[in-house]
Amino acid sequence: MARVIVITSGKGGVGKTTSAASIAAGLASRGFKTVAIDFDVGLRNLDLVMGVERRVVYDLVNVIKGEANLHQALIRDKRVDGLYVLPASQTRDKDALDLEGVGRVLKDLKGMGFEYIVCDSPAGIERGAQMAMYFADEAIVVTNPEVSSVRDSDRVLGLLDAKTRRAELGLEPIKTHLLLSRYSPQRVKQGDMLGVEDVLELLGIPLLGVIPESKSVLKASNSGTPAILDETSDVAQAYFDVVYRFLGVDRPHRFIHEQKRGFFRRLFS
């Protein structure tokens, strides 16, 4: 059965789109037919991060409005088998989305055999974000280790509990996961950011993974490549850990503690 996953947060700039692209690519690389949908109407970025911006002809709003069908709007990734992108509109606003239309698109995607539908939510708690999370089965809440980001994520958790289809129908609640991004053990040690345990205590949801702070994220975004595909980077390894844990594979958490440098690294640094 297809699973709808929303990648969400209360604050912008925390790494939602990077995470949506990497998690979708990771799931597809494990053999699951996966589509990533950009819900940030008017400010689309997922197509850029995934390197398909020049191939966009139709978008999510075109499909909802009946101006195109899914086969016309879906873009197949050329690097990962089974990975597709459904871009957002760059010329409409978020009022172009409606629950009936979004629900119809998700139903049709399930009918096309997609096993995972990854919804890249816009930041905040406005209409676009609520559309992205309404039909979700699971939610990955992306948070930076800073007080304002954690506080805003707590507000999103409240919406996931109350403003979704599952909540309205009295079904089992959306399963939530915490993804802590841009984490630096050194800065935690210096007192410049919250530690993992601090964030877990404040939000009270299970930790899915920690993504280390790294310049490789910017490099991947600028090259139109999901960060997970740069397998030499710590960020890619962290995202693969996240995907495996999401699929139920037990993986030890990494990148939480400061790595001790060996003698030769200290000598030549």
N, C-alpha and C positions, 0 to 999 in steps of 0.2 A: 504494500500500500504506500502511496506517495506521502511524503512528509513535507509540510510547509514550515520553513525555518525563517524567522525574521531576525535580522541583524540590526540592533537598535541601540540607542543611547539617548540621554537627555541633552547632551551637549555636542556641538559640532566640532570637527577637527580632532576627534579621538581615534580615528582609524577604522570607521565603520566600512567604508567602501573598500579599503585595502583588505579588510578582514573578509568581507562578502566575496570578493574576487578570489582570494586565496582559499577560503573554505570550499567554495563551489568547485574550483579547480582541483582541490585535494580530493573531494568526493568523487568527481569524475575520473580522476586518475586511479581510484580504487575500483573502477568498473561500474559505477552508478550513473545512469543517465540523469544529468543535472542541468537545471536552468537557473541563471541568476537574473533577477528582475530589478531594475532601477525604479524606485518609487519617488525619487526626488525630482518631480516634474518642475521644469523651468530652470533647474540647476544641475542637470545630469552630469555625472562624472564616471559612472561605472564603465561606460563604453571606452573612455580614455584609459582608465586603469587596465582594462583588458585588451587594449590595442585594437579595437574594432570600430573606432569612431568614423573612419572613412567608408565603412560598409553599411552605415545606418541609412535606411530608406524610409521604413515605417517604424512606429514606436508603440508603446503601451497604450497611449491615448488613442491613436489611430485604430487599434484593435477594439478598444472599449466602445468607440463611437461608430464602429462598423465601417470604417474607411479602408480597412485592410484586414486580412486574416492572419492567424498566428504563423502560418507557413511563410508568409511574406515578411513578417516583422522579426522572426527569430533569426539570430545570427549564429552560425556554427563556428566554434573556435577551431582554428587550424592546427593548434599545438596539442590539444588534449581531446582524445576521442570521447564523445558523449557529453561534451560541454557546450552549452548554448547561452546566449545573452538576449534578453528582451530589454532594449533601452527605454529610457524615459523621453518624453517630449521636451524640447528645449524652447519651444515657442508658446506653450500653453501654461496655465497656472494650475495649482493643486485642486481647484474647484472642478477641473475636468474629470477628476476621479469620482466614482460613486461605488457604493458597496455592491450593488447588483452587477455592475460591469466587472469589477475586480473579481468577484466570486465566479462569474462566468468564465473569465480568463483562466483562473486557477483550475476550475473544473475541466476545461478543455485541455489544459496542460497535463493534468492527470490522465485524461483519456488518450493522450499521445504517448503515454508510457514513461513519463518523467517520474523518477523515484525520489528525487529531492528538488524542491523549489525554494531557492534561497532569495529572500526579499531584502534588498538593501534599502533600509528606511532612511528618510530624511531625519535630521536631528530635531529634537524637541518633542512637544506633545500636541502639535497642531494636526490639522486634517490629514496631511500626507502620511505622517507617522502612524496615525490611528488606522488609516487604510491598510498600511503595510502589515500591521500587527493583528488586525481583526480576525483573519482566518488562520492564524498561525497555530501550529501544533507544538512548536518549541521556539524559544527565544534565546538568542545569545546577546547579552547586554555587554557592550564594549565600554570600558571605563578606563580613564587615566588615573594614576595614583595621586590625585589631588582632591582637595575637599569639595570644590565646586562641581567637579565632574561626578564625584560619588553622590553628592546631594541630588543632582539632576537625574542620575540613574535610579535613585530611590523613588523619584516621582514616576519614572517610566514603569517601574515594578508595580506601582499602584494602578496604573492604567492596564497593565497586563492582567492584573487580578480582577479588574472590574469592567473594562470597556472592550471586551472581545466576544466573539461568537460563542466560545466555550463558556464564558462567564454568563452570558445572557441565557444560554440553554441549560445551565446547571451541570455542564459536563465536567470531566476531570480537568483541573486547571492546566494552563500552559506550563510545560516543563521549562524552567529557566536555568541558564548557565551564565557564569561570569567569565568574561575574557578581559584580562588586565593588560592594557597595551602601553607602549612607550615606557617600559619599566627599567629602572637603573638601580641595581643594588648599591652602587657607590653613592648615589644621591640619597638613597634611603638611609644609608649609614651616616651621611652628613646631616640628616634631618631636613633635607630639601623636598622630600616627597613622602607620601604614606607608604608603609610596608604592606605586604600581602595580607598579613593577619589583621591589620587595621581595617583594610577594605572589606575583608570577609566578615569581620565583626559588625561593620556598619550596614552592609547590605544583606547578609544572611542567606546567600544563595551559593550553590556549589561552584568551586573554581574549575573552569574548563581548561584554562591555560594562561601562561604569562608570555607576552611578546616583548622581547627586549628592545630597548631604544637603540636604533641603528640607522645609519645613513643609507643602508641598502634599500630601505622602504622608499625613500625619495627617488633613488636611482631606478628602482623597478617601476614606479609610477610614471616617471618621465619617459621610460622606454616602452610603456604600454604592455607591461608584463606582470601578471600576478606575482606578488613577492614570494609565494611558495615555490615558484618554478626556478628560482635562483638557489639551487640546492646546496651551494657552498656557504650560504649565509646562515647565521644563527636564527634570523627571522624565519627563514624557510623551514628550518628544523623545528622551530617552535610551532609553526602552523601545521606541520605534519603531525606533531604530537597532539595538537588540538583535534584534528580530523580523526585520528585513531581513537582518542578518548571519546569523542562524540559517537563513534561507531561501537563503543563498548570494549575497546581494547585497553588493557591496563598499561599505562605508561607513566614512569616517574616524572614528577614536575622538575623542570630545569629552568635555568636563568633567573632563579629567585635569589640565590646567594652569590656574593662576590667571589669570583674565581681567583684562587691563589696562583700567583705566577711562580713558575719554576726558577731554578737558579740561573739558567742561561737567559731566560726572558728578562729577569731582573737585571742581569749583567749588561745586556745589550739594549735595554729600553732607554 
